[in-house]
Amino acid sequence: MELQRLDWPFPSRGLVTELDAKHIPADALSAVTNMYFPQPFLLRARGGIDSTYNGSGSDDVAGMYYWDHDAKLYHWDDAKHLYKNGTAVSGPSYNVTDACSFGVGATPTLIVCEADPSAATMHTYNGTAYATLTGTDVPKARRVLSRYGRLWGTRYVDYPHRVGCSAAGDHTTWSGAYGDFGWWDIAPGHDGEIVDWLDYHGRLYIWKERGLYELTGDGPTNVNYRRIGDADKVVAGTAADCGRGVLYATAFGVFPVGSPPQDEAYDLTHNVQASIQSVLSSGQAAYSPELSAYVVVVGTTTVWVSNNANRPDVWTQFTAPAAMSAVYEGNGLWFGATDGKVYKYDHDDYKDGASTAYTVSFETGEWDLGSKWAKKNVRAVEGVLNGGENATATVSLYKDGEGTAVDSTTLTADSYNVDRVQFNCRRLKMKIAYTARTGNPYFGGAVVRLKTAGDVL
């Protein structure tokens, strides 16, 4: 009998963890370590995550900002420290909550917000001197951004539902009456406080604790806002411009802006709820163009990666060298850790730090090989099992839900590999672990060669 050729349903669905192993679809991953989807039908190993800047040595990194003016990365922790490329900046008296650049020409200003509960929270830094921002009606804002030539602020200490903007080109002047010059109260008394915001294609999206609002206009005389959806228990620091849309996290999952009100059908984490939902309430997120992915950190060594070039509900996992408490996309993908250090992602590196190799592997769901009602005699598994740069791949095959591999073969790097086997099974599962790497390996799909061996019953 001529052997049948069956193309393995490529695991482009990403992780599925909440189902029993025999019910996880064959086109899903039941486990993955340090791999992601650069394309919908290609898995590759992640790059290196290298320690770059040190902080105090013990305080959680809370946020980061890359200032193009001086080409320096600023980061702050939860113990009143602010650093510039790892060197402490003297000045902050309270925890830093945000930073942005404002101004044009040769001397823009870095605006820094502090969590001062009673006094002015906004400060300026010109590269050497740190000072309180003074002027006319300067608000106590804890979040800032530069938009349409004005400095915008929100999360006011006195008015947690307020958004305001400065005069054009002048970050020191914020005076004016409601609707005339400078500030707008976003549905006071409804949906709780403002927790996050994002400027996206001329629209300012504003997340309150239980609702999402859209503000249009360049201010101050033509601003309008409207409520555009529910967003219960929004997680601050997770709104991200993902190139083709905006994603944000709540305590219940990850959702796209523009979807109907939150429900399971639109939750992009529903395939990994059991693993991620309980920690989303303390996470941070950023979109990385380098990975084409929405990257979520949750204060552990597990980093969640969702490939937006494929589908934003396709998730994989990285294991970071430290517990990551912050993530930021500036002049690259940066991670801030609970050990006070800042790490940078290197797409081409295959080790963490100078020499620490990390594990690279994935495991599929079980496939019935085209029929639930027939035993199959498997003769070979082939395909791009170990493509890309040099690595050794250990290909393990598991039959019928058994915990011990029925076959395990080591393949050297090549563009096309074959694992010749002979055994009968009803369902087949595959695991590949890559070792002895001198580069980042790829997996591009598998083909199973088999013939029918008889009925199951």
N, C-alpha and C positions, 0 to 999 in steps of 0.2 A: 504494500500500500504506500502510495506517495505521501510524504509528510506534509501536514498542513503548516502554513505560515500564519501566525497570529501576531499582529503588532500589539505590544503591551500598551494598555491604556496609560499614557504618560501621566505621572502624578502632578498634573497642573492644577489640581484643586487645592493643593497645599495641605496643611495639617488638618486632620480630623481626629480628635482625641476623646470625644465624649461617648463614643460608641464602643461596644464590644468588638474585639479584633476581627472576628469573622463577619461583622456587619459593616466594617469600614470599607468604602468603595475602593476598587482597585486603582482608580484614577486619583486617589488621595494618598497623602503621606501619613503614616501612623506615627512616625518619628523622623526628626531631621536635626542635624547638628552642624551649624556653621556652613550652611549652603543656602542659596537663594536663587530666584528665577531672573536672570538677566533678560530672558525672552520667554514667551509663554511655554515653549517646548524645549527649554534648556535649563538644567541645573548647573551651578558652578559653586566652587568653594568661595567663601568670603575672603576679603583681604585681612591685613593685619590691623590690630588695634594697639597703638603704641603710646605709652606714657610720654607726655610732652612737657607739661608744666606742673610744678608742685604748688600746693597751697600750704595751709597750716599743718597739714599732716593728719588731721583727724575730723575735720568739719565737712559735712555734705556740700558738694557743689550744687548751688541752687539755680544758676543761670549763666549764660554767656552772651557776648556780643562782639562781633568783629568790626572794628572801626577802620574803614578803608583809608581815612585821612592819615593815620600813622601806621597802617598795616600791622595792627596789634590785636590780639585776642584778649578781651577783658572777660574775666569771670569773677563770680562772687559766691560766697558760701552762706551758711546759715548761722554764722558767728561774727557778723559785722565786718568781714574782710572783703576787699576789692583788690583784684590783681590785674596787672598789665603784662602779658606774656610771662606770667608767673612771678612778677615782681610786685610787691605790695604797694598799693596807692594809699597814701596817707589822707585821711579826711572823714570817711564814713563813721557816723556815730550809731547808726542802726543798720539792720540788715538791708542790703540793696535789693530792690524789687524789680527794677527794669533799667534799661539804658538804650539810648538811640543818638544818632548824629543829627544835628540841626545846623543849617546855614550853608551858604555856597561860597565859592572863592577859595582863597588860600588858607583861611582860618575858620573852619567850622568848629562848632562846640559839641562836646559830648555831654548830653543831658543824662543825669543819673538820679534815679528816685530811691528814696529810703523809706523804711517802714516806721517813720516817726509818728507816734499816735496822736500828737497834739500840735507840733510846730510844722513849719514848711518842710515838705518832703522832697522837693526838687532842687537839684544841685547842678553846677557846671564844672567841667574839667577841660582844660585846654592843652593837656599833655604834661603840665607841671603843677598847676595850681588847682585845688579843689575848693569850691566856694558855694554857699547857699545862693540859689537863684532868687534875686530880688527884682522888684518892679511893681507894676500896677495890677493888683488883684491876682497875683500868681497863685494858682490853686494848689491844694495838697493832693497831688495826683501820684498814684503808685504805678501807673502804666503810662508810657508815652510812645508816640510815633510821629514821624515827619510826613506830612500829607499836604499836597497842593501849596507848598511854600509856607505852611503854618505848622507850629508845634501843637499836637493834639494830646490831650490827657484824659484819663479816666480812672476809675476806682478811687475817687476822691475820699479822703478820710471823713470829711463832714457830710458828703452826699454820695453814697455808694451806688446810686443809680444815674450818675451824671457823666456826660461827655462834654468836653470843652475844647476850644482852640484859641490860639494866640492871634495877634495881629499878623498880617502877612509880612514875613521876613523879620519879625521881631518876637523873640521868645520871652521878652520881659513884660509885654503888655497883654493883659487878658481881660480888660474891663468891658462892661456893657450889660445891657438888660437882656432878659430872656428873649430869644428869637431875633434879637437885633445884633448883638455882638458878643458872642463868645461861648455860650453854653446851652445845653439842652438836657432836660431830665427825661430819661428813657423809661416811660411807664412806671413812675414812682408808685409804690404800694402794690405792684404786681410782679410776680416771677422772681422775687428776691433781689439780691445784689448783682451788679455786673462782675463777672469772673474772668472773662477773656474777650479779646477782639482781634480782628484781622482785616487789613485793607487789601481788597482783592478786586482788581480791574475797575477801580473807581467806586466800588461799593465798600462801605465799612460795615462788616458783620460784627454784631455785638451779642455775646452770649451772657444771659443772666442765669441765675441758678436753675431756672425752670423754663426758659424761653429763649428763642433766637430772634434777633431783630436785625433789620437792614437799614442803614443810614446812607442816603445819597446826597450829593451836593458838595461843593468845595468850601462852603462856609464864608461868612456867617449868615448871609441873608437868604440863601436858597437851600437850606438843609431841610430834608424831610426824612422821617423814619416810620417804619411799619413793622409789626410783628409778622414773621414769616413761618413760624413753626414752634412746636414743643421741643424742648431739649432738657430733659429732667436730669438733675445732678451732674451738670457739666464739669469736666475736669480742667482746671486752669492750666494753660501751657500746652494744650494738645491741639489747638486749631492750627492747621497748616495748609498753605497753598501747594497743591499737588500737581500743578501744571494744567491739568484738565478739569479741575474742580477743587473743592475745599472739603477736607475731612476734619472731624473733631471727635473726641472721646467723652463719654459719660460713664457713670458707674455701671451702666448696663451694656456698654459696647461701643463700637466705632460706627459713625454715621456720616453720610455725605450731605452737605448743604444742598437743599433743593429737593430732597426726598420728602415723601409724605411724613406725617408725624411718626415719631419713633415707634417701631414695633419690630418683632423678630425678623420679619421678611426683609427689612432694610438694615439690620445689624450686620456689619461686615465682619464681626468676630464670632458669628453664631457657630462656626465650625470648631472653634477653640474655646468656647465658653468655659468649659470646666477648668481650663488652665489659666485663662487670662482675666476673666470677669472679676474675680475677687480682688485683684490688685490694680485694676484700672483706676480706682478712686484716688490713687496717689501717683499716677504716672505722668510723664512728660512725653511729648512727641514732636517730631520734625519730619519734613519731607526732604529726602536726599535725591537730587537729580542723578548723582553718581550711581545710585542703586535703582533709580526709578521706583523708590519705595517710601512708604510711610513707616517711620521707625519709632517704636514705642519702648521706653525704658520704665521700669517699675521699682527701682531701688534694689534690684537683685542682679545676679550675674547673667540672667536671661534677658536678651534683647529680642523683641518681636519685630519682624520685618514683613511688610505687606507689599507685594509687587504691583504697583499701579500700572505699569506698562502691560501687564497681563490682565488681572482683575484686582481691585482693591480688597477683595475678600480672600485672596490667596496668601496664606501666612507661612513663614518659616521662622526658624530660631537661630540666633547666634549665642554663643557662650562667651561673655566678655571676661577679660582678665581680672576685673574687679566689679563690685556691685555698683551699677550705674544709676545715678539719681537725676541726671539731666542730659539732654541731647539737643544739639543745635547745628543748623546748617548755615555756615558763613562762607569763608573761603575754602570750605571743605566740610566734611562731617566730623563733628566734635562730640565727645562724650565727657560728662563730668561725673565723678565717682564719689561714693560715700567716704573714701579715704582722703578726700581733699585734692586729688590729682585730676588733671585734665588729659584726656586721651584723644588722639587723632586717628581717623580711619585711613588706611593706605590700601587702595584698591588692588595694587599689584603685589603687595607683600603676602607671604604665605606663612609668616610667623608673627606672634605677638612680641613686641619688644625686640631685643637684640637676637634672641635665639630660642624663644619658647614656642614650640610647635603646638598646634591645637588640633583637636579631633575633627575629622570631616566624615560624615556618614549620613545615610538616609535609609528609610525603611518604608516599603509600600504597604497598601492594603492587600487583601487576598483576592485573587482573580479566579473565576470558575472556568477560564480558558474556553469560553464560548458556549458552554452548556452546563447546566446544573445537574443534568441527569446522566452524564457519561463519565466513566473513568478515562483518563488520558495517559498515554505513554509519552513522557517528555524526553526528547532526545538532545536538545541544544537550546541555549539562550545566547543570543548574539546581539550586536548593535554597537552604538557608541557608549559602551559601558565605562570606558576609561579614556576619554578624549582630553585634548588640551595639553597642558604642560606635564612634565614627568611626575608620575606617582605610581605606586603599587595599589591595585584595587583588589580587595578580597570580596568576591561575589558569593553570597550565601543564599541558598534556596530552601524554603520551608514549605512542607506540604500539609494540607488538611488541618491547619491550626496547631501543628506540633511545635514544641518549644526548642527542639534540637534540629539543626540544619540537616537536610537530607543530602546536601552537597555543598561543598565550600571550595572555591577555586581562586587562585591568585593570578591576576592578569597584570602584565606590565603596560605602561602607557602606549596607546596606539590609537589610530583613528577608528578602528573597527576590531572588536574582540569577539571571540567565540568561547563559550563554556559548554563543552560536550558532556552530556549526562545521559542516564537511562533509568527512569523510575516511573511508577504509576502514581497518580494522585487525582483528587477531585478538585482541589483548589491549590493555588500556588502564590507564594509571597516571596519578595526579594529584598535583600538588604545588601548594600554596598558600603564598605568602609575603606577610605583612602589613607594610605600611610606612605612613608619614605618619600615624601613630597619635596621637590625642589621648585615647585610652581603650584598654580591653582588648577586642580583637575575639573573636568566637566563630565556631565552625564547627558547624553543626547537621545536616549530612548533604547528600547529593547525589543527584540523579536523572538518569539518562542516557536520552535519547531517541534511538532508533536503528531501523534495519530490517536485515534479512538481505540481504547483497550476493552471496552465493554460497558454495560449499563451499571449505574450505581446501585440500583435496587436488585 
